[in-house]
Amino acid sequence: MKMIQGKTESNNGKQSEFSVWGKELERLAQEGVKREITKHKVAGHPIFYSLKGLPIMELSDGRCFEYHLRKDGTREIIREVNN
């Protein structure tokens, strides 16, 4: 029984260490994404994402639009969306 308890404690320690590492990795990744989005917007480029299932194009000035991507690759603006 002691071997099992020792192994369980060791595994819990590894899980805890892994959890801390995972949270730090997630934080660093989020910071990196925010930096890149800022650079992209400063350069005057729109960013694209989905908000509640709607395709959104956010302009560098912060205005957001629902859009539809046509088969020819052009975008059709559906409406402005309040963020």
N, C-alpha and C positions, 0 to 999 in steps of 0.2 A: 504494500500500500504506500509506503513512503516514496518509492520510486515514482509512482503515479502522481502523488502530490507535488513532488519536486519538479517533475516534468510539467505539470499544469501551471505551477507558479512561473516557471521559466517561459512557457508559452504565453502566459498573460503578460509578462514583462515585455516579450517581443511584440505582442499585439499592441500594447500601449505605446512602445517606441515607434512601431510602424504607423500607428494612428497619429502621433505627434508629427512624424515625418510627412505623412500624407497631408495634414492640415497646413504645414509650412509650405509644401509644394503647391498646394492649391492657392494659398495667399500670394506666393511669388508669381504664379501664372496669371492670376487676376491683375496684379500690378502691371505685369508686362503687357497684357491685353489693353488695359486702360492707357498706358503710354503710347502704344501703337495706334490706337483709335484717335488719341489726341493729335499725334503727328499727322495722321491721314487727314483729319478734319482741318488742321492748320494749313495743310497744303491745298485746301479747297476741294477735296474729294468727298463725295457722299459715302456713307457707310450703309450697309444693308443687313437687316436682321428680321427675325420673325417676332411679332408681338401678339400673343394670344391667337396664334395661327395665321395672322395677317402678314404678308410680306411688306416690310417697311423700308423706305429709303429716307435716311436722315441727312439733310444737307449740312454743310459746314457751319451755317448760321443757326443750327439747332431746329429748324423747321422739319417736320416729319410728314411723310406722305405714304398712303397705301398705294401700291402700284401693281400692275400686271405686266409680266414679261411676255411679250409677243413672240411668236415662232421665229420671226426674222431677227430677234435679238434686241429690238427696241423696247422701251418701257412706256406703258400708258399709265399716267397718273389717274388714280381713281378719286381720291379725296385727300385733303389735309387732315392729319390726325394730331389731336392735342396730346402731348406727351406727359 
